[in-house]
Amino acid sequence: MSKYFLRRTLILIPVLFGISAILFTILVMAPGDPFEELATNPNVPPEVRMNLRAKFGLDDPLPVRYARWVASMVRGDWGFSFVSRVNVDTLILQRLPTTLIVLGSAQLLAILVAVPIGTYSALRPYSIFDQIATTLAFIGFSLPTFFTGLLFILLLSIHLDWLPFIYRSDISATGWRWYWEHVRQAIMPVAVLGLAQAASMTRFMRAAVLDVIRLDYVNTARAKGLSEGVTLVKHVVRNALIPVVTLVAIQIPTIFGGAIVTEQIFRVPGIGSLLITSILANDTPVVMAVTFIFSVLVLLSSLAADMLYAWLDPRISYR
Amino acid sequence: MDERDIHGLIADVRASRLSRRNFTRIMVGLGLTAPLAAQMLGAAAVAAQPRADGFTPTRRGGGGQLKVLWWQAPTLLNPHFAVGTKDQDGSRVFYEPLAAFDPEANLFPILAQEIPTLENGGVARDGKSVTWKLKRGVSWHDGKPFTADDLVFNWEYAADPATAAVTITTYRDIERVEKLDNYTVKLAFKNPTPFWFDAFCGARGMIIPKHLFQAFKGDRSREAPTNLKPVGTGPYRFVDFRPGDLVRGEINPAYHVSNRPFFDQFEMKGGGDAASAARAVLQTGEYDFAWNLQVADEVLKRSEQGGKGHVDIATGGGIEHIQLNNTDPWKEVDGERSSIKTTHPFLTDPAVRSALNVLVDRGAIHEELYGRLGQATPNFLNGPTRFRSPNMRWEFSIDKANQILEAAGWKRGADGVRAKDGKRLKVVFQTSINPERQKTQAIVKQACAKAGIDVELKSVVASVFFSSDVANPDTYTKFYTDLQMYNVGPGAPDPQTFMSNFTSMEICSKENKWARRNTTRWRSEEYDRLWKAAESEMDPAKRAALFIRMNDMVTQNVVVIPIVWRNSVSGVSNRLKGTDLSGWDSYLWRLAYWYRQS
């Protein structure tokens, strides 16, 4: 087991190199430059822009720039943003907690919604409850998050005026009010992300439970007199969760993608909105760092999924 | 009445022999507008009258929190590194210049005791020096006094190429900044400088403290901790900054204007998009102020129905215009197209140019697309008002275009496109991607088709179009098409650099990596001479006349077709007062005077 883990971790290293090389090449080849805003300002002569480009090494050939990026990255130096002239790690650390809180709560919400609903739907297939759950699930995963986000804003903020639609990282209240304000402003982004995620997860959960519930060992469990609750939790749900865990892991990249859009809509100061503004500003060091973090998170989550299998199903072994 | 007579009248006004009102009346009688007449007086004096303000607070603070939205948030807080206006605005909360520019582009003293003029001896007669007297008793947020040393340092700091300051051009051409005493500095210029109010004034003139930055001049400029934690003289002290997200400040209890500012806390939130920012101020009232609402006027009007706020417009000099290429964009000479060694096969024909000029329906573009966000104009140089030409008119007439082309021998072919000597009137018209621009392109194309000019439209992503990428053929400075359109403005309340867009010294070419301003590649010795003369002309009225002449030359010769004079639009809560937005300075130039009506 630990040998397997070690091997998987070691494979990550060349994979990350590959990813970073591809990312870097695409970014550098993309047109534009970080000082575009200066271009239309008549008070800033073009040579100022040229000097800045030269000073920040933007005019060097691609292999040189990539080698320099890798060399400093290995030393733990993430470089600095061309636009804000702030170190990239400072920028990211400022924003990472917000993203993790929002994404974590969304994922938690998705699981809390999907597992019970999926299971119940499978226990009573084609009942009214199942029909409604299925319909909602289809609506949920056919609507993109940016659309549901706007719908939520229009309904809950503008028409009903219940929730704020601008996420603030500096709430001045103290004590309980502080928590309440944070929860209030997080409701919409978390709901948008979590429900989209829950929609497809419900379907998966339902299918998985349907598969398992017909199996002989479930009948055996019932026959030997176990209560329905114990049968369900210990024998049905636990086994049905295996494909769902894969799904959660596989969907992590999707949820990051959704988070980028959602963060932009609700002005959540997370790394997703940092990524968008940096891409628009052609701020290569920041874009590289954020996409790199995303790829690390994706790789780690697939590794974590494999590890979870072993815990959920002891029959799976690793060599 | 000629220029000299007008001078005489201005002198009469100054000597109180003639009232301002009568002067204005005479000027209006001559066909000038009243604001223009007022500007002529302003031009002579430059310094603003003390501004009347309906609100006189009796104590500092007590206003609670001021919440503003900048949908593009500041990414840095050092005014010398400000990449865009958003960064200047973020810095302006904490830093201040000696003087700001009011909506009429007059100087308003902030850290200066008074505005230097010819009369008070601050501005030298030969225009080679200017002496500023600093306000006394001003201290930085950390308690250290603000003195002449700080000004000298700012000049050294920004003018040093190793600092990589964006403000370098403002300070580089100053020969010397000399400290006469602790509260007096003298700026010496190499040449007569009519635009002496560039350094230390307005959004590019914010002053940073010497004692915190002196160790970080030149190559180490990026390492200064104060880059992210500003210590200024402004109405608010620094609390927190997250690049691209948030700027927070608290009241400066030692601010140098008594009983100001009104608010206790300041918060600038960033991110998102302009439309939802408009909604947060105009419709839900969640925020007090929103910056630069570049969305269709229709959307703004709908949000305004929420009744919580209104749209406020500041007029600068931004001009959305079409440029005509004077060189041949389709022939490659020495590795570049649109080379100065070529001439355009038909766009250099005055008939084609004037036909195009009457084929742009400015009225429709203004009314249908821009609404309150701009106004139709025949001029390239629209502001400050004292430099605006009263001589030009615009018109839209397809018949007239047809007549002009017909008379010049451009005959319609079988396909309806006009041709002459085997040259067909077929042009490629490029611009950046932006809904208003694509609609404008369509309006122009339609009108041109009716006059027998075939227009092919091309749109380029803004980040490419405005980039300085030498390898990319689609940038606006390469101008590898016949026509192109974008918005450009003087950015400063002086048109000298702005009008260099048409001088032959500034022609873009491969040799200078297309890093120049003259994209149309138009050349005129007379224009060059006028521009050079304006550079050192110290008489404001004569100088204004020079710029008006330059504007008339480029519009009469249809070097460019001005379309819409664009305004900057902000959303302001109905309870927020005193914003007095200026198109010539930061949105926050009067932040210390903002207040909320109870």
Boltz contact constraints between the chains, C-beta under 6 A:
constraints:
  - contact:
      token1: [A, 31]
      token2: [B, 464]
      max_distance: 6.0
  - contact:
      token1: [A, 31]
      token2: [B, 469]
      max_distance: 6.0
  - contact:
      token1: [A, 31]
      token2: [B, 472]
      max_distance: 6.0
  - contact:
      token1: [A, 32]
      token2: [B, 463]
      max_distance: 6.0
  - contact:
      token1: [A, 32]
      token2: [B, 464]
      max_distance: 6.0
  - contact:
      token1: [A, 32]
      token2: [B, 467]
      max_distance: 6.0
  - contact:
      token1: [A, 33]
      token2: [B, 467]
      max_distance: 6.0
  - contact:
      token1: [A, 33]
      token2: [B, 468]
      max_distance: 6.0
  - contact:
      token1: [A, 33]
      token2: [B, 469]
      max_distance: 6.0
  - contact:
      token1: [A, 36]
      token2: [B, 463]
      max_distance: 6.0
  - contact:
      token1: [A, 36]
      token2: [B, 466]
      max_distance: 6.0
  - contact:
      token1: [A, 36]
      token2: [B, 467]
      max_distance: 6.0
  - contact:
      token1: [A, 37]
      token2: [B, 83]
      max_distance: 6.0
  - contact:
      token1: [A, 37]
      token2: [B, 84]
      max_distance: 6.0
  - contact:
      token1: [A, 39]
      token2: [B, 466]
      max_distance: 6.0
  - contact:
      token1: [A, 40]
      token2: [B, 466]
      max_distance: 6.0
  - contact:
      token1: [A, 40]
      token2: [B, 488]
      max_distance: 6.0
  - contact:
      token1: [A, 41]
      token2: [B, 491]
      max_distance: 6.0
  - contact:
      token1: [A, 42]
      token2: [B, 491]
      max_distance: 6.0
  - contact:
      token1: [A, 42]
      token2: [B, 497]
      max_distance: 6.0
  - contact:
      token1: [A, 42]
      token2: [B, 498]
      max_distance: 6.0
  - contact:
      token1: [A, 43]
      token2: [B, 491]
      max_distance: 6.0
  - contact:
      token1: [A, 43]
      token2: [B, 492]
      max_distance: 6.0
  - contact:
      token1: [A, 44]
      token2: [B, 166]
      max_distance: 6.0
  - contact:
      token1: [A, 45]
      token2: [B, 169]
      max_distance: 6.0
  - contact:
      token1: [A, 46]
      token2: [B, 515]
      max_distance: 6.0
  - contact:
      token1: [A, 48]
      token2: [B, 168]
      max_distance: 6.0
  - contact:
      token1: [A, 49]
      token2: [B, 468]
      max_distance: 6.0
  - contact:
      token1: [A, 50]
      token2: [B, 515]
      max_distance: 6.0
  - contact:
      token1: [A, 52]
      token2: [B, 164]
      max_distance: 6.0
  - contact:
      token1: [A, 55]
      token2: [B, 164]
      max_distance: 6.0
  - contact:
      token1: [A, 83]
      token2: [B, 75]
      max_distance: 6.0
  - contact:
      token1: [A, 84]
      token2: [B, 75]
      max_distance: 6.0
  - contact:
      token1: [A, 84]
      token2: [B, 76]
      max_distance: 6.0
  - contact:
      token1: [A, 84]
      token2: [B, 243]
      max_distance: 6.0
  - contact:
      token1: [A, 85]
      token2: [B, 76]
      max_distance: 6.0
  - contact:
      token1: [A, 85]
      token2: [B, 222]
      max_distance: 6.0
  - contact:
      token1: [A, 86]
      token2: [B, 243]
      max_distance: 6.0
  - contact:
      token1: [A, 94]
      token2: [B, 242]
      max_distance: 6.0
  - contact:
      token1: [A, 166]
      token2: [B, 280]
      max_distance: 6.0
  - contact:
      token1: [A, 170]
      token2: [B, 248]
      max_distance: 6.0
  - contact:
      token1: [A, 267]
      token2: [B, 271]
      max_distance: 6.0
  - contact:
      token1: [A, 267]
      token2: [B, 272]
      max_distance: 6.0
  - contact:
      token1: [A, 269]
      token2: [B, 245]
      max_distance: 6.0
  - contact:
      token1: [A, 273]
      token2: [B, 271]
      max_distance: 6.0
  - contact:
      token1: [A, 277]
      token2: [B, 244]
      max_distance: 6.0
